[in-house]
Amino acid sequence: MNEPLPEKLSRLGALRRALDHGTMRQVHRLVNSMHPAEVASLLESLPPAQREVAWEILDPELEGEVLVELNEEVRNQLIRGMETEELVAATEGLEVDDLADLLRDLPETVNQRVLRSMDSQDRERLRTVLAYAEDTAGGLMNTDTVSVRPDVTLETVLRYLRMRGEIPERTDRLFVVNRHDRYLGALDVTRLLTGDPERTVGEVMDTDVAGIAPETPASAVAALFEDRDLVSAAVVTADGRLLGRITVDDVVDVIREQADHSVMSMAGLDEDQDMFAGVVASARRRGLWLGLNLATAFLAASVVGQFESAIEHIVALAVLMPIVASMGGVAGTQTLTLIVRGIALGQVERANARWLLAKEVSVAVLNGLVLATVVAVAARLWFRDWRIAGVIFAALGINLFVAALAGVIVPLALKRMHIDPALAGGVVLTTVTDVVGFASLLGLGTLVLL
């Protein structure tokens, strides 16, 4: 039975308090009574010194399962401090898909030792998974499947399962193959248990459950599981041969990683970044992003510098500049976020991009007319000059219009250039809205007011 979330949080809190007060016997008992995923969550939430303490007292037989659950940066830090023998021992007993994920981060010498320690069948299964990229269906799959022939009866299948003694975890369906191991369909366990035992597998199997190609991106696999409410699915080669299966627990990990990527990328950060990484390492990562933003800020400043004389003579323009820039930035970010999300979910393509562009521009025009009118009236009351009101009305309308255009075009263009829109879109958009906002306000102000 799963432990309720409040109790899990309570245990994590008790463990942190025990680490703070140095009661090592209690720490050892708590750490080794936790699920590997809970231990991983704890390690990721501890400063380096306490993390080392918790890792050292973890029972060796749990190390492999915990390493699999950790984010990449924390995992690599712990791996660097482990001996070869310890790493080899940690891989024992792991499922093939988890072992494949872990081996990608281990030194080559350790990989060779692990492969040599496996029997020929398990070694071949592991190599099958390692042949595919980590973020594909082939990289996610586990080769531990149960397959049956279509010409046998349900009673025969039940006897076969009883002879096996156990079946792989999260098995909700058996895969039906012919004598050449070609995938034909799936037999739900519920149908197996409740159906007429004299009927054949071919009579009751589901032929509408298509296999997933091993090269399918992990994001597409997650979307397929979501759309069809799947618990497991077969991975099938182009010629129909059954390779393995993907289960919902692996898909949940993909969905979580996608969510982390979406949130962290907006700030130019890596979703696998260690929250408790050293100051220098953290500063280096963030400095690159801040430096890029600084370059774009200088570009916007150079535009403002072109209208220095206008700003000196008309102080109202300097007062109103932040309004135009910030409104354009917020409006553009709204559109950008929607489009980036649509791209990630596979909802935005070239076929519907023009319709989306027209829709976002229409929204921008409507909002622009309303908000520009409000700001223009406020400017008229503030500065008592209808010309200033007219300038801010036009500048704000122009910037909101351009922000909508950029919010759609920028992520689509970045995607075509194979650049992550979530990572780079915000910088480009901010530059566009700042430059256009300043140029339109100061340019119109120079023409109308001087």
Secondary structure as a PSIPRED ss2 file (coil, helix, strand):
# PSIPRED VFORMAT (PSIPRED V4.0)

   1 M C   1.000  0.000  0.000
   2 N C   1.000  0.000  0.000
   3 E C   1.000  0.000  0.000
   4 P C   1.000  0.000  0.000
   5 L H   0.000  1.000  0.000
   6 P H   0.000  1.000  0.000
   7 E H   0.000  1.000  0.000
   8 K H   0.000  1.000  0.000
   9 L H   0.000  1.000  0.000
  10 S H   0.000  1.000  0.000
  11 R H   0.000  1.000  0.000
  12 L H   0.000  1.000  0.000
  13 G H   0.000  1.000  0.000
  14 A H   0.000  1.000  0.000
  15 L H   0.000  1.000  0.000
  16 R H   0.000  1.000  0.000
  17 R H   0.000  1.000  0.000
  18 A H   0.000  1.000  0.000
  19 L H   0.000  1.000  0.000
  20 D H   0.000  1.000  0.000
  21 H H   0.000  1.000  0.000
  22 G C   1.000  0.000  0.000
  23 T C   1.000  0.000  0.000
  24 M H   0.000  1.000  0.000
  25 R H   0.000  1.000  0.000
  26 Q H   0.000  1.000  0.000
  27 V H   0.000  1.000  0.000
  28 H H   0.000  1.000  0.000
  29 R H   0.000  1.000  0.000
  30 L H   0.000  1.000  0.000
  31 V H   0.000  1.000  0.000
  32 N C   1.000  0.000  0.000
  33 S C   1.000  0.000  0.000
  34 M C   1.000  0.000  0.000
  35 H C   1.000  0.000  0.000
  36 P H   0.000  1.000  0.000
  37 A H   0.000  1.000  0.000
  38 E H   0.000  1.000  0.000
  39 V H   0.000  1.000  0.000
  40 A H   0.000  1.000  0.000
  41 S H   0.000  1.000  0.000
  42 L H   0.000  1.000  0.000
  43 L H   0.000  1.000  0.000
  44 E H   0.000  1.000  0.000
  45 S C   1.000  0.000  0.000
  46 L C   1.000  0.000  0.000
  47 P C   1.000  0.000  0.000
  48 P H   0.000  1.000  0.000
  49 A H   0.000  1.000  0.000
  50 Q H   0.000  1.000  0.000
  51 R H   0.000  1.000  0.000
  52 E H   0.000  1.000  0.000
  53 V H   0.000  1.000  0.000
  54 A H   0.000  1.000  0.000
  55 W H   0.000  1.000  0.000
  56 E H   0.000  1.000  0.000
  57 I C   1.000  0.000  0.000
  58 L C   1.000  0.000  0.000
  59 D C   1.000  0.000  0.000
  60 P H   0.000  1.000  0.000
  61 E H   0.000  1.000  0.000
  62 L H   0.000  1.000  0.000
  63 E H   0.000  1.000  0.000
  64 G H   0.000  1.000  0.000
  65 E H   0.000  1.000  0.000
  66 V H   0.000  1.000  0.000
  67 L H   0.000  1.000  0.000
  68 V H   0.000  1.000  0.000
  69 E H   0.000  1.000  0.000
  70 L C   1.000  0.000  0.000
  71 N C   1.000  0.000  0.000
  72 E H   0.000  1.000  0.000
  73 E H   0.000  1.000  0.000
  74 V H   0.000  1.000  0.000
  75 R H   0.000  1.000  0.000
  76 N H   0.000  1.000  0.000
  77 Q H   0.000  1.000  0.000
  78 L H   0.000  1.000  0.000
  79 I H   0.000  1.000  0.000
  80 R H   0.000  1.000  0.000
  81 G C   1.000  0.000  0.000
  82 M C   1.000  0.000  0.000
  83 E C   1.000  0.000  0.000
  84 T H   0.000  1.000  0.000
  85 E H   0.000  1.000  0.000
  86 E H   0.000  1.000  0.000
  87 L H   0.000  1.000  0.000
  88 V H   0.000  1.000  0.000
  89 A H   0.000  1.000  0.000
  90 A H   0.000  1.000  0.000
  91 T C   1.000  0.000  0.000
  92 E C   1.000  0.000  0.000
  93 G C   1.000  0.000  0.000
  94 L C   1.000  0.000  0.000
  95 E C   1.000  0.000  0.000
  96 V H   0.000  1.000  0.000
  97 D H   0.000  1.000  0.000
  98 D H   0.000  1.000  0.000
  99 L H   0.000  1.000  0.000
 100 A H   0.000  1.000  0.000
 101 D H   0.000  1.000  0.000
 102 L H   0.000  1.000  0.000
 103 L H   0.000  1.000  0.000
 104 R C   1.000  0.000  0.000
 105 D C   1.000  0.000  0.000
 106 L C   1.000  0.000  0.000
 107 P C   1.000  0.000  0.000
 108 E H   0.000  1.000  0.000
 109 T H   0.000  1.000  0.000
 110 V H   0.000  1.000  0.000
 111 N H   0.000  1.000  0.000
 112 Q H   0.000  1.000  0.000
 113 R H   0.000  1.000  0.000
 114 V H   0.000  1.000  0.000
 115 L H   0.000  1.000  0.000
 116 R H   0.000  1.000  0.000
 117 S H   0.000  1.000  0.000
 118 M C   1.000  0.000  0.000
 119 D C   1.000  0.000  0.000
 120 S H   0.000  1.000  0.000
 121 Q H   0.000  1.000  0.000
 122 D H   0.000  1.000  0.000
 123 R H   0.000  1.000  0.000
 124 E H   0.000  1.000  0.000
 125 R H   0.000  1.000  0.000
 126 L H   0.000  1.000  0.000
 127 R H   0.000  1.000  0.000
 128 T H   0.000  1.000  0.000
 129 V H   0.000  1.000  0.000
 130 L H   0.000  1.000  0.000
 131 A C   1.000  0.000  0.000
 132 Y C   1.000  0.000  0.000
 133 A C   1.000  0.000  0.000
 134 E C   1.000  0.000  0.000
 135 D C   1.000  0.000  0.000
 136 T E   0.000  0.000  1.000
 137 A H   0.000  1.000  0.000
 138 G H   0.000  1.000  0.000
 139 G H   0.000  1.000  0.000
 140 L H   0.000  1.000  0.000
 141 M C   1.000  0.000  0.000
 142 N E   0.000  0.000  1.000
 143 T C   1.000  0.000  0.000
 144 D C   1.000  0.000  0.000
 145 T C   1.000  0.000  0.000
 146 V C   1.000  0.000  0.000
 147 S E   0.000  0.000  1.000
 148 V E   0.000  0.000  1.000
 149 R C   1.000  0.000  0.000
 150 P C   1.000  0.000  0.000
 151 D C   1.000  0.000  0.000
 152 V C   1.000  0.000  0.000
 153 T E   0.000  0.000  1.000
 154 L H   0.000  1.000  0.000
 155 E H   0.000  1.000  0.000
 156 T H   0.000  1.000  0.000
 157 V H   0.000  1.000  0.000
 158 L H   0.000  1.000  0.000
 159 R H   0.000  1.000  0.000
 160 Y H   0.000  1.000  0.000
 161 L H   0.000  1.000  0.000
 162 R H   0.000  1.000  0.000
 163 M H   0.000  1.000  0.000
 164 R H   0.000  1.000  0.000
 165 G C   1.000  0.000  0.000
 166 E C   1.000  0.000  0.000
 167 I C   1.000  0.000  0.000
 168 P C   1.000  0.000  0.000
 169 E C   1.000  0.000  0.000
 170 R C   1.000  0.000  0.000
 171 T C   1.000  0.000  0.000
 172 D C   1.000  0.000  0.000
 173 R E   0.000  0.000  1.000
 174 L E   0.000  0.000  1.000
 175 F E   0.000  0.000  1.000
 176 V E   0.000  0.000  1.000
 177 V E   0.000  0.000  1.000
 178 N C   1.000  0.000  0.000
 179 R C   1.000  0.000  0.000
 180 H C   1.000  0.000  0.000
 181 D C   1.000  0.000  0.000
 182 R E   0.000  0.000  1.000
 183 Y E   0.000  0.000  1.000
 184 L E   0.000  0.000  1.000
 185 G E   0.000  0.000  1.000
 186 A E   0.000  0.000  1.000
 187 L E   0.000  0.000  1.000
 188 D E   0.000  0.000  1.000
 189 V H   0.000  1.000  0.000
 190 T H   0.000  1.000  0.000
 191 R H   0.000  1.000  0.000
 192 L H   0.000  1.000  0.000
 193 L H   0.000  1.000  0.000
 194 T H   0.000  1.000  0.000
 195 G C   1.000  0.000  0.000
 196 D C   1.000  0.000  0.000
 197 P C   1.000  0.000  0.000
 198 E C   1.000  0.000  0.000
 199 R C   1.000  0.000  0.000
 200 T E   0.000  0.000  1.000
 201 V H   0.000  1.000  0.000
 202 G H   0.000  1.000  0.000
 203 E H   0.000  1.000  0.000
 204 V H   0.000  1.000  0.000
 205 M C   1.000  0.000  0.000
 206 D E   0.000  0.000  1.000
 207 T C   1.000  0.000  0.000
 208 D C   1.000  0.000  0.000
 209 V C   1.000  0.000  0.000
 210 A C   1.000  0.000  0.000
 211 G C   1.000  0.000  0.000
 212 I E   0.000  0.000  1.000
 213 A C   1.000  0.000  0.000
 214 P C   1.000  0.000  0.000
 215 E C   1.000  0.000  0.000
 216 T C   1.000  0.000  0.000
 217 P E   0.000  0.000  1.000
 218 A H   0.000  1.000  0.000
 219 S H   0.000  1.000  0.000
 220 A H   0.000  1.000  0.000
 221 V H   0.000  1.000  0.000
 222 A H   0.000  1.000  0.000
 223 A H   0.000  1.000  0.000
 224 L H   0.000  1.000  0.000
 225 F H   0.000  1.000  0.000
 226 E H   0.000  1.000  0.000
 227 D H   0.000  1.000  0.000
 228 R H   0.000  1.000  0.000
 229 D C   1.000  0.000  0.000
 230 L C   1.000  0.000  0.000
 231 V C   1.000  0.000  0.000
 232 S E   0.000  0.000  1.000
 233 A E   0.000  0.000  1.000
 234 A E   0.000  0.000  1.000
 235 V E   0.000  0.000  1.000
 236 V E   0.000  0.000  1.000
 237 T C   1.000  0.000  0.000
 238 A C   1.000  0.000  0.000
 239 D C   1.000  0.000  0.000
 240 G C   1.000  0.000  0.000
 241 R E   0.000  0.000  1.000
 242 L E   0.000  0.000  1.000
 243 L E   0.000  0.000  1.000
 244 G E   0.000  0.000  1.000
 245 R E   0.000  0.000  1.000
 246 I E   0.000  0.000  1.000
 247 T E   0.000  0.000  1.000
 248 V H   0.000  1.000  0.000
 249 D H   0.000  1.000  0.000
 250 D H   0.000  1.000  0.000
 251 V H   0.000  1.000  0.000
 252 V H   0.000  1.000  0.000
 253 D H   0.000  1.000  0.000
 254 V H   0.000  1.000  0.000
 255 I H   0.000  1.000  0.000
 256 R H   0.000  1.000  0.000
 257 E H   0.000  1.000  0.000
 258 Q H   0.000  1.000  0.000
 259 A H   0.000  1.000  0.000
 260 D H   0.000  1.000  0.000
 261 H H   0.000  1.000  0.000
 262 S H   0.000  1.000  0.000
 263 V H   0.000  1.000  0.000
 264 M H   0.000  1.000  0.000
 265 S H   0.000  1.000  0.000
 266 M C   1.000  0.000  0.000
 267 A C   1.000  0.000  0.000
 268 G C   1.000  0.000  0.000
 269 L C   1.000  0.000  0.000
 270 D C   1.000  0.000  0.000
 271 E C   1.000  0.000  0.000
 272 D C   1.000  0.000  0.000
 273 Q C   1.000  0.000  0.000
 274 D C   1.000  0.000  0.000
 275 M C   1.000  0.000  0.000
 276 F C   1.000  0.000  0.000
 277 A C   1.000  0.000  0.000
 278 G C   1.000  0.000  0.000
 279 V H   0.000  1.000  0.000
 280 V H   0.000  1.000  0.000
 281 A H   0.000  1.000  0.000
 282 S H   0.000  1.000  0.000
 283 A H   0.000  1.000  0.000
 284 R H   0.000  1.000  0.000
 285 R H   0.000  1.000  0.000
 286 R H   0.000  1.000  0.000
 287 G H   0.000  1.000  0.000
 288 L H   0.000  1.000  0.000
 289 W H   0.000  1.000  0.000
 290 L H   0.000  1.000  0.000
 291 G H   0.000  1.000  0.000
 292 L H   0.000  1.000  0.000
 293 N H   0.000  1.000  0.000
 294 L H   0.000  1.000  0.000
 295 A H   0.000  1.000  0.000
 296 T H   0.000  1.000  0.000
 297 A H   0.000  1.000  0.000
 298 F H   0.000  1.000  0.000
 299 L H   0.000  1.000  0.000
 300 A H   0.000  1.000  0.000
 301 A H   0.000  1.000  0.000
 302 S H   0.000  1.000  0.000
 303 V H   0.000  1.000  0.000
 304 V H   0.000  1.000  0.000
 305 G H   0.000  1.000  0.000
 306 Q C   1.000  0.000  0.000
 307 F C   1.000  0.000  0.000
 308 E H   0.000  1.000  0.000
 309 S H   0.000  1.000  0.000
 310 A H   0.000  1.000  0.000
 311 I H   0.000  1.000  0.000
 312 E H   0.000  1.000  0.000
 313 H H   0.000  1.000  0.000
 314 I C   1.000  0.000  0.000
 315 V H   0.000  1.000  0.000
 316 A H   0.000  1.000  0.000
 317 L H   0.000  1.000  0.000
 318 A H   0.000  1.000  0.000
 319 V H   0.000  1.000  0.000
 320 L H   0.000  1.000  0.000
 321 M H   0.000  1.000  0.000
 322 P H   0.000  1.000  0.000
 323 I H   0.000  1.000  0.000
 324 V H   0.000  1.000  0.000
 325 A H   0.000  1.000  0.000
 326 S H   0.000  1.000  0.000
 327 M H   0.000  1.000  0.000
 328 G H   0.000  1.000  0.000
 329 G H   0.000  1.000  0.000
 330 V H   0.000  1.000  0.000
 331 A H   0.000  1.000  0.000
 332 G H   0.000  1.000  0.000
 333 T H   0.000  1.000  0.000
 334 Q H   0.000  1.000  0.000
 335 T H   0.000  1.000  0.000
 336 L H   0.000  1.000  0.000
 337 T H   0.000  1.000  0.000
 338 L H   0.000  1.000  0.000
 339 I H   0.000  1.000  0.000
 340 V H   0.000  1.000  0.000
 341 R H   0.000  1.000  0.000
 342 G H   0.000  1.000  0.000
 343 I H   0.000  1.000  0.000
 344 A H   0.000  1.000  0.000
 345 L C   1.000  0.000  0.000
 346 G C   1.000  0.000  0.000
 347 Q C   1.000  0.000  0.000
 348 V C   1.000  0.000  0.000
 349 E C   1.000  0.000  0.000
 350 R H   0.000  1.000  0.000
 351 A H   0.000  1.000  0.000
 352 N H   0.000  1.000  0.000
 353 A H   0.000  1.000  0.000
 354 R H   0.000  1.000  0.000
 355 W H   0.000  1.000  0.000
 356 L H   0.000  1.000  0.000
 357 L H   0.000  1.000  0.000
 358 A H   0.000  1.000  0.000
 359 K H   0.000  1.000  0.000
 360 E H   0.000  1.000  0.000
 361 V H   0.000  1.000  0.000
 362 S H   0.000  1.000  0.000
 363 V H   0.000  1.000  0.000
 364 A H   0.000  1.000  0.000
 365 V H   0.000  1.000  0.000
 366 L H   0.000  1.000  0.000
 367 N H   0.000  1.000  0.000
 368 G H   0.000  1.000  0.000
 369 L H   0.000  1.000  0.000
 370 V H   0.000  1.000  0.000
 371 L H   0.000  1.000  0.000
 372 A H   0.000  1.000  0.000
 373 T H   0.000  1.000  0.000
 374 V H   0.000  1.000  0.000
 375 V H   0.000  1.000  0.000
 376 A H   0.000  1.000  0.000
 377 V H   0.000  1.000  0.000
 378 A H   0.000  1.000  0.000
 379 A H   0.000  1.000  0.000
 380 R H   0.000  1.000  0.000
 381 L H   0.000  1.000  0.000
 382 W H   0.000  1.000  0.000
 383 F H   0.000  1.000  0.000
 384 R C   1.000  0.000  0.000
 385 D C   1.000  0.000  0.000
 386 W H   0.000  1.000  0.000
 387 R H   0.000  1.000  0.000
 388 I H   0.000  1.000  0.000
 389 A H   0.000  1.000  0.000
 390 G H   0.000  1.000  0.000
 391 V H   0.000  1.000  0.000
 392 I H   0.000  1.000  0.000
 393 F H   0.000  1.000  0.000
 394 A H   0.000  1.000  0.000
 395 A H   0.000  1.000  0.000
 396 L H   0.000  1.000  0.000
 397 G H   0.000  1.000  0.000
 398 I H   0.000  1.000  0.000
 399 N H   0.000  1.000  0.000
 400 L H   0.000  1.000  0.000
 401 F H   0.000  1.000  0.000
 402 V H   0.000  1.000  0.000
 403 A H   0.000  1.000  0.000
 404 A H   0.000  1.000  0.000
 405 L H   0.000  1.000  0.000
 406 A H   0.000  1.000  0.000
 407 G H   0.000  1.000  0.000
 408 V H   0.000  1.000  0.000
 409 I H   0.000  1.000  0.000
 410 V H   0.000  1.000  0.000
 411 P H   0.000  1.000  0.000
 412 L H   0.000  1.000  0.000
 413 A H   0.000  1.000  0.000
 414 L H   0.000  1.000  0.000
 415 K H   0.000  1.000  0.000
 416 R H   0.000  1.000  0.000
 417 M C   1.000  0.000  0.000
 418 H C   1.000  0.000  0.000
 419 I C   1.000  0.000  0.000
 420 D C   1.000  0.000  0.000
 421 P H   0.000  1.000  0.000
 422 A H   0.000  1.000  0.000
 423 L H   0.000  1.000  0.000
 424 A H   0.000  1.000  0.000
 425 G H   0.000  1.000  0.000
 426 G H   0.000  1.000  0.000
 427 V H   0.000  1.000  0.000
 428 V H   0.000  1.000  0.000
 429 L H   0.000  1.000  0.000
 430 T H   0.000  1.000  0.000
 431 T H   0.000  1.000  0.000
 432 V H   0.000  1.000  0.000
 433 T H   0.000  1.000  0.000
 434 D H   0.000  1.000  0.000
 435 V H   0.000  1.000  0.000
 436 V H   0.000  1.000  0.000
 437 G H   0.000  1.000  0.000
 438 F H   0.000  1.000  0.000
 439 A H   0.000  1.000  0.000
 440 S H   0.000  1.000  0.000
 441 L H   0.000  1.000  0.000
 442 L H   0.000  1.000  0.000
 443 G H   0.000  1.000  0.000
 444 L H   0.000  1.000  0.000
 445 G H   0.000  1.000  0.000
 446 T H   0.000  1.000  0.000
 447 L H   0.000  1.000  0.000
 448 V H   0.000  1.000  0.000
 449 L H   0.000  1.000  0.000
 450 L C   1.000  0.000  0.000
